[in-house]
Amino acid sequence: MAVNELFQFIENSPSAFHAADELSRMLDAAGYERLEESRPWQLRCGAGYYVTRNRSSVIAFFVPESGFGPFQMCASHGDSPTFKIKENAELEVRGKYIQLDVERYGGMIMSSWMDRPLSVAGRALVSTDKGVETRLVKVDRDLVMIPNVAIHMNREVNNGYKYNPASDTMPLFGLIGSKGQFREIIAGACGARAEDLVGCDLYLYSRMPGTVWGAQNEFLSCGRLDDLECAFTSMKAFIDAKPMGHINLCAVFDNEEVGSTTKQGAHSSFLSDVTRRIALALNAGEERYMTALSSSFMLSADNAHATHPNHPEYADPVNQVFMNEGIVIKFNANQKYTTDGVSEAVFHRILDAAGVPCQHYANRSDLAGGGTLGNISGSHVSINTLDIGLAQLAMHSSYETAGVKDVQYMIDGIRAFYETDILCAGDGNYDLRKT
């Protein structure tokens, strides 16, 4: 069942580094060859490849037997709002407690992180005889917790209390006797000695497992659904899709939650570098590359806001979406979402032919919504782009909710997209072909 596979993927992906590693495992199992940016690429027709950057972003692609041609891409992100642990991690309180010193990563609902089991994951850089080696870190036990203040001492907590990230959200690590042990625990989690740790990128993650619930088991809840649900479903669709006459490509970027302006984010050269290197390796010149882009198409996949049962007034009167009612196509007049009439029409035709339901989302006109990576990546590789997602509740909580049926809808819809050749017959005119 796709939901169980999703839960396993998320459980194995407590950080963006782990998500990239899990996606790489999926590609390895499907026979895709790993490439390195630091080495020349030798590509064959009828073969699949993938490359990582920073060990936290992944781009996979499949070269058809016909060779170089247009790209059909799906892009999502593997990071989620959380707390990053600072370099000097331990804080002593009144000579009795040890806390971890953290700062916010992205825009989370801070209260949702309190009074629940948390742990630490990310990567460590370990000194070796040859230099430095990257190792994944996952402390696989309940390690820390952010305790609430009792209502007797904070009587405003239910009246719009404003949390201070410098004081209210520091996780409790242990009693004073645990001082100095954090580094030892991290070293043990990656099979190293504490003195050999020379760098770390470590984050908190929720230990609460995913669950299916509701009167008819229609809902699923889990941490990091935004955006690991789209990362998993798009990669699964990519791997399962039958080869066509175009180059299928699946990208999962890091750092979307903090603006994408990193070397591994959607605002970097990563996507442009990969598509250009594909063209070079397949002996396609610059004009052929530009011609291919004119027929290329991208799905930007990031979850959407379902109409809230307690607050339906936050939704647009007629462009609101619900869980278990299909793929969400997202619109915004200011291009926070990149969907336009052309990309909407093309994707509608593909979904209709595949029998996959869809729905339309726009923010209420007096409420600003969040952006995503479609318009950012489009500033580097300019192609037709559509923003899609799955309807969910409690976005940016440490525990989010979505619809069970929608997981398979997304897999089927994106696979149908990958299995359809979209051919530009002229500016604004497109032919759709399936084998």
VOGU-3710 file (C-alpha; in Angstrom, 3 decimals, decimal comma):
1> mavnelfqfi> 0,000/0,000/0,000  1,401/3,381/-1,004  0,620/4,967/2,382  2,727/2,392/4,233  5,607/2,978/1,817  5,246/6,720/2,427  5,371/6,245/6,196  8,501/4,103/5,910  10,143/6,685/3,657  9,377/9,504/6,105
11> enspsafhaa> 10,535/7,469/9,105  13,837/6,895/7,315  14,101/10,601/6,406  14,440/12,617/9,630  16,534/15,242/7,793  17,029/16,440/4,213  20,296/14,472/4,144  18,448/11,275/4,997  15,699/12,041/2,468  18,312/12,392/-0,288
21> delsrmldaa> 19,898/9,128/0,847  16,534/7,309/0,797  15,762/8,649/-2,685  19,194/7,469/-3,797  18,422/3,996/-2,432  15,175/3,934/-4,437  17,101/4,859/-7,580  19,853/2,323/-6,891  17,251/-0,418/-6,505  15,694/0,599/-9,831
31> gyerleesrp> 19,050/0,325/-11,629  19,929/4,010/-11,947  23,621/4,888/-12,142  25,048/7,445/-9,733  27,014/10,305/-11,277  29,354/12,772/-9,597  29,401/16,466/-10,468  33,167/16,424/-10,008  33,717/13,868/-12,796  32,974/13,711/-16,556
41> wqlrcgagyy> 29,639/12,184/-17,568  29,323/9,383/-20,106  25,617/8,881/-20,849  23,923/6,088/-22,799  20,529/6,118/-24,449  17,962/3,934/-22,720  19,579/4,392/-19,298  18,838/6,236/-16,055  21,142/8,335/-13,897  21,127/10,512/-10,794
51> vtrnrssvia> 23,388/13,014/-9,096  23,377/14,610/-5,633  24,613/17,971/-4,433  25,556/18,619/-0,813  24,187/15,131/-0,049  20,821/16,873/0,466  19,497/17,505/-3,085  18,935/14,894/-5,795  18,272/15,104/-9,532  17,468/11,897/-11,423
61> ffvpesgfgp> 16,852/11,555/-15,159  16,225/8,916/-17,805  17,617/9,199/-21,343  15,255/7,601/-23,898  16,422/5,384/-26,736  15,820/8,317/-29,089  18,493/10,341/-27,290  18,427/14,016/-26,433  15,076/15,800/-26,467  12,730/17,935/-24,371
71> fqmcashgds> 12,663/17,577/-20,579  9,618/16,693/-18,527  10,399/17,415/-14,905  8,854/17,226/-11,486  10,474/19,204/-8,668  9,804/19,062/-4,927  11,827/19,652/-1,762  13,184/17,423/0,997  13,542/19,886/3,880  10,917/20,761/6,486
81> ptfkikenae> 10,639/23,398/9,237  12,514/22,357/12,353  15,146/23,530/14,842  18,836/23,508/13,975  21,308/22,770/16,748  24,028/25,375/17,148  27,716/24,522/17,018  28,242/24,880/20,775  25,192/22,858/21,658  24,998/22,493/25,423
91> levrgkyiql> 23,402/25,064/27,748  23,637/24,745/31,531  20,643/25,940/33,582  20,955/26,716/37,314  23,596/24,038/37,701  20,898/21,371/37,366  19,837/20,953/33,736  21,493/20,662/30,331  19,580/22,042/27,348  20,476/22,136/23,666
101> dveryggmim> 20,944/25,556/22,074  18,800/25,694/18,913  17,505/28,176/16,364  14,534/28,032/14,030  14,891/26,591/10,533  11,957/27,782/8,444  8,555/28,938/9,620  7,144/26,302/11,918  4,204/26,262/14,343  6,411/26,381/17,432
111> sswmdrplsv> 3,838/25,150/19,944  3,442/21,898/17,996  7,006/20,913/18,946  6,342/20,948/22,662  5,678/18,038/25,007  6,451/15,325/22,486  9,459/12,996/22,082  12,167/14,435/19,842  15,600/13,376/18,722  18,505/14,572/16,588
121> agralvstdk> 19,450/13,824/12,975  21,566/15,294/10,191  25,149/14,796/9,127  28,575/14,811/10,727  31,923/15,496/9,091  34,524/13,084/10,408  38,288/13,420/10,199  39,931/10,448/8,459  43,441/9,499/7,325  42,601/10,842/3,853
131> gvetrlvkvd> 40,802/14,019/4,931  37,120/14,499/5,767  34,203/12,096/5,348  30,454/12,806/5,499  28,370/10,460/7,645  24,652/10,488/8,342  23,526/10,904/11,941  20,241/9,616/13,337  19,933/9,208/17,075  17,264/6,515/16,962
141> rdlvmipnva> 15,753/6,972/20,412  13,747/9,560/22,335  16,493/11,990/23,314  15,087/15,446/24,074  11,817/17,265/24,734  10,672/20,888/24,790  8,514/21,148/27,931  5,694/23,645/28,170  5,432/25,980/31,134  2,515/25,008/33,403
151> ihmnrevnng> -0,601/27,108/32,923  -0,332/28,182/36,578  2,854/30,067/35,666  1,869/31,164/32,162  -1,822/31,957/32,286  -1,700/33,674/28,883  -0,721/30,527/27,025  -4,292/30,082/25,712  -4,735/33,782/24,928  -2,365/34,282/22,021
161> ykynpasdtm> 0,947/33,773/23,803  3,979/34,794/21,718  6,753/32,217/21,947  10,318/33,478/22,194  12,678/31,151/20,283  15,598/32,246/22,463  13,960/31,003/25,651  10,711/29,040/25,126  11,907/26,392/22,672  15,195/25,102/24,053
171> plfgligskg> 14,957/21,285/24,340  15,833/19,580/27,630  18,707/17,147/27,098  19,430/15,862/30,616  20,388/16,581/34,187  23,713/18,208/35,020  25,445/14,831/34,997  24,895/14,644/31,236  27,121/17,646/30,625  29,569/16,949/27,791
181> qfreiiagac> 27,711/13,868/26,538  25,987/15,368/23,489  29,081/15,179/21,319  29,675/11,594/22,459  26,117/10,612/21,478  26,469/12,167/18,024  29,813/10,447/17,476  28,339/7,101/18,527  25,425/7,552/16,122  27,786/7,824/13,150
191> garaedlvgc> 30,423/5,320/14,280  33,132/7,849/15,070  35,120/9,106/18,034  34,064/12,428/19,526  37,517/13,890/18,920  37,214/13,079/15,197  34,067/15,190/14,664  35,137/18,291/12,755  31,751/19,614/11,625  28,011/18,936/11,942
201> dlylysrmpg> 24,642/19,963/10,528  22,166/18,647/13,089  18,415/19,169/13,508  15,593/18,097/15,787  13,032/15,665/14,437  9,730/14,386/15,822  9,660/10,773/16,937  5,889/10,366/16,521  5,193/7,652/13,915  2,712/8,054/11,074
211> tvwgaqnefl> -0,830/6,827/11,524  -4,007/6,268/9,499  -7,189/7,360/11,252  -10,772/8,595/10,819  -14,201/6,958/10,759  -13,327/5,204/7,491  -9,535/5,355/7,827  -9,558/8,235/5,364  -6,857/10,428/6,927  -3,135/10,036/7,497
221> scgrlddlec> -0,981/12,019/9,892  2,789/12,200/10,091  5,648/14,616/10,497  7,271/16,229/7,446  4,391/15,585/5,027  5,310/18,984/3,615  7,078/18,161/1,403  8,222/14,547/1,747  4,809/13,375/0,551  5,465/15,044/-2,815
231> aftsmkafid> 9,126/13,987/-2,860  8,183/10,337/-2,367  5,216/10,232/-4,753  7,036/12,085/-7,533  10,106/9,846/-7,317  7,974/6,710/-7,231  6,056/7,907/-10,306  9,330/8,773/-12,032  10,807/5,313/-11,439  7,592/3,514/-12,460
241> akpmghinlc> 6,990/5,544/-15,646  7,486/3,950/-19,061  10,195/5,645/-21,171  8,891/8,038/-23,817  10,471/10,302/-26,431  11,532/12,950/-23,928  13,973/13,031/-20,999  12,130/12,417/-17,744  13,696/14,229/-14,790  12,865/14,284/-11,075
251> avfdneevgs> 14,447/16,870/-8,766  14,242/17,100/-4,981  15,870/20,272/-3,689  16,985/21,281/-0,218  16,413/24,586/1,613  13,024/25,526/0,138  11,802/26,393/3,622  14,459/29,109/3,968  14,287/30,649/0,496  16,185/28,179/-1,742
261> ttkqgahssf> 19,192/30,520/-2,047  21,892/27,920/-1,431  24,124/25,953/-3,769  21,749/23,000/-3,428  18,485/24,969/-3,513  16,090/25,614/-6,388  17,597/29,114/-6,710  21,022/27,643/-7,448  22,499/26,544/-10,770  21,931/22,860/-9,933
271> lsdvtrrial> 19,051/22,233/-12,354  20,619/24,327/-15,103  23,975/22,600/-14,612  22,411/19,146/-14,883  20,277/19,845/-17,957  23,208/21,479/-19,766  25,533/18,600/-18,887  22,979/16,140/-20,238  22,930/18,065/-23,511  26,737/18,168/-23,657
281> alnageerym> 27,106/14,458/-22,897  24,594/13,616/-25,641  26,359/15,876/-28,173  23,509/18,373/-28,413  24,552/21,914/-29,295  23,319/25,131/-27,702  20,526/25,721/-30,223  19,267/22,157/-29,862  19,317/22,611/-26,092  17,283/25,824/-26,321
291> talsssfmls> 14,862/24,174/-28,760  14,353/21,313/-26,324  13,553/23,732/-23,507  10,764/25,290/-25,588  8,914/21,949/-25,455  9,903/21,191/-21,863  7,512/21,205/-18,934  7,842/21,192/-15,152  5,529/20,212/-12,309  6,427/22,052/-9,099
301> adnahathpn> 5,073/19,729/-6,399  4,516/21,160/-2,916  1,520/20,515/-0,693  -1,504/22,821/-0,492  -3,804/24,085/2,269  -6,975/22,034/2,675  -10,057/23,913/3,848  -9,901/23,768/7,657  -12,953/22,223/9,378  -12,755/24,703/12,292
311> hpeyadpvnq> -11,967/27,729/10,148  -13,459/27,397/6,647  -13,522/31,212/6,497  -9,765/31,201/5,785  -10,386/29,566/2,394  -11,297/31,284/-0,861  -15,084/31,095/-1,442  -14,858/28,995/-4,605  -11,188/27,948/-5,029  -10,893/25,748/-1,958
321> vfmnegivik> -9,623/22,192/-1,774  -10,274/19,125/0,342  -8,386/15,990/1,316  -9,006/12,844/-0,749  -10,401/14,811/-3,711  -7,361/14,663/-5,950  -4,283/16,583/-7,055  -4,398/20,290/-6,289  -3,520/22,780/-9,043  -2,407/26,035/-7,418
331> fnanqkyttd> -2,905/29,572/-8,748  -1,662/33,016/-7,728  -1,977/36,257/-9,681  1,443/37,444/-8,506  3,088/34,198/-9,642  3,950/32,860/-6,208  2,527/29,797/-7,937  3,533/29,540/-11,585  0,384/27,962/-13,041  -1,026/29,787/-16,051
341> gvseavfhri> -3,715/28,935/-18,589  -1,323/26,999/-20,821  0,189/24,793/-18,127  -3,219/24,243/-16,522  -4,780/23,156/-19,807  -1,978/20,739/-20,680  -1,993/19,084/-17,256  -5,804/18,897/-17,222  -5,747/16,952/-20,479  -3,185/14,527/-19,055
351> ldaagvpcqh> -5,111/13,956/-15,808  -8,443/13,573/-17,622  -6,952/10,909/-19,890  -5,548/9,073/-16,853  -8,786/9,319/-14,854  -7,075/11,162/-11,989  -9,192/13,791/-10,184  -7,926/17,316/-9,593  -9,064/20,484/-7,842  -8,103/24,159/-7,902
361> yanrsdlagg> -6,615/26,247/-5,117  -6,119/29,976/-4,672  -5,540/31,955/-1,486  -8,337/34,086/-0,116  -7,696/37,470/-1,713  -6,871/39,263/1,542  -4,520/36,559/2,855  -0,963/36,233/1,593  0,132/32,676/0,901  3,539/31,087/0,815
371> gtlgnisgsh> 5,566/30,627/-2,336  7,344/27,520/-3,514  10,160/26,475/-5,821  8,499/26,569/-9,244  8,968/30,263/-9,979  12,441/30,181/-8,390  13,748/27,344/-10,536  12,089/28,914/-13,578  14,383/31,914/-13,293  17,298/29,549/-14,071
381> vsintldigl> 15,682/27,093/-16,515  12,786/28,912/-18,204  10,113/26,405/-19,172  6,361/25,985/-18,822  5,635/25,269/-15,158  2,609/24,243/-13,137  2,315/24,276/-9,344  0,602/21,252/-7,828  0,333/19,575/-4,428  -1,896/17,525/-2,154
391> aqlamhssye> -4,406/19,025/0,259  -3,290/18,911/3,870  -4,078/20,402/7,280  -1,690/21,927/9,836  1,054/22,777/7,344  4,353/23,475/9,147  3,209/21,746/12,320  5,505/19,024/13,602  2,622/16,621/12,870  0,531/17,192/9,743
401> tagvkdvqym> -2,594/15,604/8,232  -3,520/14,636/4,664  -5,808/12,258/2,754  -5,115/8,566/2,226  -6,510/8,407/-1,333  -4,455/11,378/-2,483  -1,155/9,501/-2,165  -2,088/7,173/-5,025  -3,732/9,994/-6,985  -0,411/11,866/-6,998
411> idgirafyet> 1,585/8,818/-8,060  -0,852/8,060/-10,887  -1,070/11,685/-12,031  2,660/12,320/-12,158  3,288/8,957/-13,828  0,734/9,913/-16,518  2,607/13,193/-16,989  5,910/11,357/-17,430  4,274/8,942/-19,904  2,932/11,706/-22,180
421> dilcagdgny> 5,057/13,480/-24,786  4,265/17,202/-24,709  5,336/18,642/-28,074  5,387/22,376/-28,795  3,649/22,903/-32,152  4,089/26,675/-31,898  4,006/29,258/-29,138  0,901/28,407/-27,098  0,050/25,231/-29,055  0,948/21,754/-27,805
431> dlrkt> 0,428/18,217/-29,061  0,047/15,453/-26,452  1,066/11,915/-27,391  1,041/8,627/-25,537  2,288/5,263/-26,749
//
